[in-house]
Amino acid sequence: MDEATRTEFERIEAALSEPERARAAATRLQTEQLAAARADFEAEFQGLRGAVSRTFDLRGAVRRNPAKVAAIGAGAAFVALRGPKRVVRRVLGRGTGPAPLLPRDIEKLVGGLGPDGDAVRATLEQEFAGYLAARGAAKGKIGPPRGMRHSLWRIVDGVSGPMAARVGWSLAGRLVPGDKSQPPDH
């Protein structure tokens, strides 16, 4: 508490009766504690402000090692844009485009029809889609994909998300070396 406030308290306390002086002394003590806590808070805030500015000194990091910052930034962008999942899918052949609706043997026959093959293919696909809609959905045969391949991709999708998050946090930790935060638990 500053000197002007202290003398003001003393002047007011002198004019008070005994019970009022006790309450004024308690108020004075609380005011001194509040002033001390505020000073501690301001000092802590200034220290935190300096730490944050040193931590996020990206310009300094770029000046010290521009190649490392660029590589870490590119890696973080790759992970954030789900690059690892896309690469795995491309390598293993998933996501190469829509599968043909007609079986291979029928595709061969339709392909051999020449210029009329496209019209025949379109008609067959429409009829087959109508058949599936009428028969398969009514009997409950059309549903979520099943089988070992589907199970494998569900496992890959389930594992790659948390792994990508961990790698992203690691890259972010390298980009911002003063940051000691931990990744959220998944």
C-alpha beads as a LAMMPS data file, in Angstrom:
LAMMPS data file: protein, C-alpha beads

186 atoms
185 bonds

1 atom types
1 bond types

-500.0 500.0 xlo xhi
-500.0 500.0 ylo yhi
-500.0 500.0 zlo zhi

Masses

1 110.0

Atoms # bond

1 1 1 0.000 0.000 0.000
2 1 1 1.369 3.436 -0.868
3 1 1 2.106 6.126 1.722
4 1 1 -0.830 8.418 0.766
5 1 1 -3.346 5.624 1.299
6 1 1 -1.721 4.657 4.603
7 1 1 -1.897 8.219 5.997
8 1 1 -5.527 8.505 4.861
9 1 1 -6.368 5.316 6.779
10 1 1 -4.595 6.638 9.893
11 1 1 -6.494 9.981 9.694
12 1 1 -9.847 8.203 9.383
13 1 1 -9.036 5.713 12.182
14 1 1 -8.237 8.555 14.576
15 1 1 -11.773 9.937 14.219
16 1 1 -13.492 6.603 14.859
17 1 1 -14.746 4.987 18.063
18 1 1 -13.140 1.818 19.449
19 1 1 -15.407 -0.796 17.742
20 1 1 -15.184 1.102 14.465
21 1 1 -11.393 1.221 14.767
22 1 1 -11.273 -2.576 14.996
23 1 1 -13.299 -2.891 11.776
24 1 1 -11.160 -0.219 10.103
25 1 1 -7.978 -2.086 11.131
26 1 1 -9.377 -5.289 9.597
27 1 1 -10.230 -3.379 6.417
28 1 1 -6.769 -1.848 6.358
29 1 1 -5.159 -5.286 6.705
30 1 1 -7.280 -6.662 3.855
31 1 1 -6.411 -3.652 1.690
32 1 1 -2.678 -4.195 2.353
33 1 1 -3.011 -7.886 1.464
34 1 1 -4.890 -6.993 -1.709
35 1 1 -2.218 -4.448 -2.697
36 1 1 0.524 -7.054 -2.111
37 1 1 -1.360 -9.664 -4.135
38 1 1 -1.836 -7.167 -6.958
39 1 1 1.882 -6.359 -6.990
40 1 1 2.704 -10.096 -7.095
41 1 1 0.223 -10.585 -9.919
42 1 1 1.695 -7.722 -11.945
43 1 1 5.212 -9.097 -11.489
44 1 1 4.078 -12.592 -12.514
45 1 1 2.198 -11.175 -15.505
46 1 1 5.255 -9.267 -16.710
47 1 1 7.375 -12.412 -16.388
48 1 1 4.768 -14.429 -18.301
49 1 1 4.559 -11.754 -20.976
50 1 1 8.322 -11.908 -21.468
51 1 1 8.284 -15.708 -21.607
52 1 1 5.518 -15.703 -24.215
53 1 1 7.320 -13.143 -26.353
54 1 1 10.540 -15.183 -26.165
55 1 1 8.687 -18.403 -26.930
56 1 1 6.871 -17.074 -29.946
57 1 1 9.830 -15.199 -31.349
58 1 1 9.272 -16.658 -34.785
59 1 1 11.298 -13.968 -36.485
60 1 1 14.319 -14.850 -34.363
61 1 1 13.838 -18.553 -35.055
62 1 1 13.627 -17.897 -38.787
63 1 1 16.790 -15.773 -38.648
64 1 1 18.681 -18.430 -36.675
65 1 1 17.657 -21.454 -38.754
66 1 1 15.306 -20.756 -41.667
67 1 1 15.550 -24.233 -43.210
68 1 1 14.545 -25.939 -39.968
69 1 1 11.558 -23.624 -39.455
70 1 1 10.424 -24.143 -43.051
71 1 1 10.770 -27.927 -42.770
72 1 1 8.877 -28.087 -39.478
73 1 1 6.158 -25.804 -40.831
74 1 1 5.799 -27.929 -43.966
75 1 1 5.660 -31.115 -41.859
76 1 1 3.024 -29.619 -39.585
77 1 1 0.954 -28.563 -42.612
78 1 1 1.344 -32.055 -44.116
79 1 1 0.048 -33.664 -40.921
80 1 1 -2.715 -31.067 -40.449
81 1 1 -3.987 -31.645 -43.983
82 1 1 -4.125 -35.431 -43.357
83 1 1 -1.240 -36.114 -45.688
84 1 1 -0.137 -39.395 -44.086
85 1 1 -3.619 -40.871 -44.455
86 1 1 -3.779 -39.761 -48.095
87 1 1 -0.375 -41.261 -48.858
88 1 1 -1.287 -44.598 -47.261
89 1 1 -4.554 -44.725 -49.154
90 1 1 -2.846 -43.879 -52.433
91 1 1 -0.122 -46.497 -51.893
92 1 1 -2.541 -49.245 -50.882
93 1 1 -4.984 -48.427 -53.665
94 1 1 -7.885 -47.089 -51.639
95 1 1 -9.537 -43.974 -52.992
96 1 1 -8.512 -44.494 -56.608
97 1 1 -11.971 -43.488 -57.793
98 1 1 -15.388 -45.051 -57.922
99 1 1 -15.516 -48.748 -58.660
100 1 1 -17.444 -49.724 -61.770
101 1 1 -21.008 -50.662 -61.034
102 1 1 -21.105 -53.541 -63.506
103 1 1 -19.153 -56.799 -63.148
104 1 1 -15.911 -57.236 -65.154
105 1 1 -17.335 -59.743 -67.627
106 1 1 -20.242 -57.471 -68.501
107 1 1 -17.845 -54.507 -68.808
108 1 1 -15.814 -56.521 -71.349
109 1 1 -18.929 -57.338 -73.372
110 1 1 -20.162 -53.751 -73.289
111 1 1 -16.703 -52.448 -74.204
112 1 1 -16.742 -54.633 -77.333
113 1 1 -19.962 -53.055 -78.631
114 1 1 -18.139 -50.062 -80.093
115 1 1 -19.876 -46.665 -80.244
116 1 1 -23.126 -47.987 -78.765
117 1 1 -21.284 -49.332 -75.688
118 1 1 -21.635 -46.133 -73.654
119 1 1 -25.407 -46.016 -74.117
120 1 1 -25.743 -49.704 -73.241
121 1 1 -23.485 -49.235 -70.172
122 1 1 -25.584 -46.287 -68.929
123 1 1 -28.822 -48.241 -69.365
124 1 1 -27.439 -51.319 -67.600
125 1 1 -26.125 -49.211 -64.695
126 1 1 -29.503 -47.510 -64.266
127 1 1 -31.355 -50.806 -64.329
128 1 1 -28.896 -52.426 -61.936
129 1 1 -29.109 -49.485 -59.516
130 1 1 -32.906 -49.713 -59.637
131 1 1 -32.736 -53.431 -58.953
132 1 1 -30.454 -52.888 -55.965
133 1 1 -32.718 -50.178 -54.611
134 1 1 -35.830 -52.347 -54.964
135 1 1 -34.493 -55.748 -53.907
136 1 1 -31.453 -55.179 -51.751
137 1 1 -32.800 -52.401 -49.543
138 1 1 -36.152 -54.131 -49.069
139 1 1 -34.510 -57.361 -47.924
140 1 1 -31.919 -55.619 -45.747
141 1 1 -29.031 -56.876 -47.828
142 1 1 -27.612 -53.426 -48.454
143 1 1 -25.921 -51.979 -45.414
144 1 1 -22.592 -50.933 -44.066
145 1 1 -19.571 -52.535 -45.744
146 1 1 -18.244 -55.673 -44.129
147 1 1 -15.236 -57.863 -44.499
148 1 1 -11.559 -57.918 -43.723
149 1 1 -10.622 -55.005 -46.018
150 1 1 -13.202 -52.746 -44.418
151 1 1 -12.032 -53.777 -40.945
152 1 1 -8.422 -53.030 -41.900
153 1 1 -9.330 -49.522 -43.052
154 1 1 -11.332 -48.879 -39.893
155 1 1 -8.234 -49.805 -37.870
156 1 1 -6.001 -47.585 -40.048
157 1 1 -8.429 -44.676 -39.706
158 1 1 -8.693 -45.155 -35.943
159 1 1 -4.948 -45.330 -35.379
160 1 1 -3.841 -42.673 -37.852
161 1 1 -5.871 -39.854 -36.241
162 1 1 -4.239 -39.985 -32.788
163 1 1 -0.819 -40.711 -34.317
164 1 1 -1.127 -37.687 -36.588
165 1 1 -2.131 -35.560 -33.603
166 1 1 0.944 -36.704 -31.645
167 1 1 3.232 -36.011 -34.593
168 1 1 1.609 -32.598 -35.021
169 1 1 2.198 -31.730 -31.355
170 1 1 5.786 -32.899 -31.665
171 1 1 6.357 -30.729 -34.727
172 1 1 4.704 -27.786 -33.025
173 1 1 6.985 -28.321 -30.020
174 1 1 10.012 -28.151 -32.289
175 1 1 8.705 -25.048 -34.021
176 1 1 8.044 -23.323 -30.692
177 1 1 10.802 -24.625 -28.395
178 1 1 9.656 -22.890 -25.178
179 1 1 6.188 -24.426 -25.239
180 1 1 5.946 -27.237 -22.647
181 1 1 2.230 -27.983 -23.079
182 1 1 1.141 -31.546 -23.608
183 1 1 -1.170 -32.820 -26.337
184 1 1 -4.751 -33.549 -25.317
185 1 1 -5.565 -37.161 -24.520
186 1 1 -7.625 -38.936 -27.165

Bonds

1 1 1 2
2 1 2 3
3 1 3 4
4 1 4 5
5 1 5 6
6 1 6 7
7 1 7 8
8 1 8 9
9 1 9 10
10 1 10 11
11 1 11 12
12 1 12 13
13 1 13 14
14 1 14 15
15 1 15 16
16 1 16 17
17 1 17 18
18 1 18 19
19 1 19 20
20 1 20 21
21 1 21 22
22 1 22 23
23 1 23 24
24 1 24 25
25 1 25 26
26 1 26 27
27 1 27 28
28 1 28 29
29 1 29 30
30 1 30 31
31 1 31 32
32 1 32 33
33 1 33 34
34 1 34 35
35 1 35 36
36 1 36 37
37 1 37 38
38 1 38 39
39 1 39 40
40 1 40 41
41 1 41 42
42 1 42 43
43 1 43 44
44 1 44 45
45 1 45 46
46 1 46 47
47 1 47 48
48 1 48 49
49 1 49 50
50 1 50 51
51 1 51 52
52 1 52 53
53 1 53 54
54 1 54 55
55 1 55 56
56 1 56 57
57 1 57 58
58 1 58 59
59 1 59 60
60 1 60 61
61 1 61 62
62 1 62 63
63 1 63 64
64 1 64 65
65 1 65 66
66 1 66 67
67 1 67 68
68 1 68 69
69 1 69 70
70 1 70 71
71 1 71 72
72 1 72 73
73 1 73 74
74 1 74 75
75 1 75 76
76 1 76 77
77 1 77 78
78 1 78 79
79 1 79 80
80 1 80 81
81 1 81 82
82 1 82 83
83 1 83 84
84 1 84 85
85 1 85 86
86 1 86 87
87 1 87 88
88 1 88 89
89 1 89 90
90 1 90 91
91 1 91 92
92 1 92 93
93 1 93 94
94 1 94 95
95 1 95 96
96 1 96 97
97 1 97 98
98 1 98 99
99 1 99 100
100 1 100 101
101 1 101 102
102 1 102 103
103 1 103 104
104 1 104 105
105 1 105 106
106 1 106 107
107 1 107 108
108 1 108 109
109 1 109 110
110 1 110 111
111 1 111 112
112 1 112 113
113 1 113 114
114 1 114 115
115 1 115 116
116 1 116 117
117 1 117 118
118 1 118 119
119 1 119 120
120 1 120 121
121 1 121 122
122 1 122 123
123 1 123 124
124 1 124 125
125 1 125 126
126 1 126 127
127 1 127 128
128 1 128 129
129 1 129 130
130 1 130 131
131 1 131 132
132 1 132 133
133 1 133 134
134 1 134 135
135 1 135 136
136 1 136 137
137 1 137 138
138 1 138 139
139 1 139 140
140 1 140 141
141 1 141 142
142 1 142 143
143 1 143 144
144 1 144 145
145 1 145 146
146 1 146 147
147 1 147 148
148 1 148 149
149 1 149 150
150 1 150 151
151 1 151 152
152 1 152 153
153 1 153 154
154 1 154 155
155 1 155 156
156 1 156 157
157 1 157 158
158 1 158 159
159 1 159 160
160 1 160 161
161 1 161 162
162 1 162 163
163 1 163 164
164 1 164 165
165 1 165 166
166 1 166 167
167 1 167 168
168 1 168 169
169 1 169 170
170 1 170 171
171 1 171 172
172 1 172 173
173 1 173 174
174 1 174 175
175 1 175 176
176 1 176 177
177 1 177 178
178 1 178 179
179 1 179 180
180 1 180 181
181 1 181 182
182 1 182 183
183 1 183 184
184 1 184 185
185 1 185 186
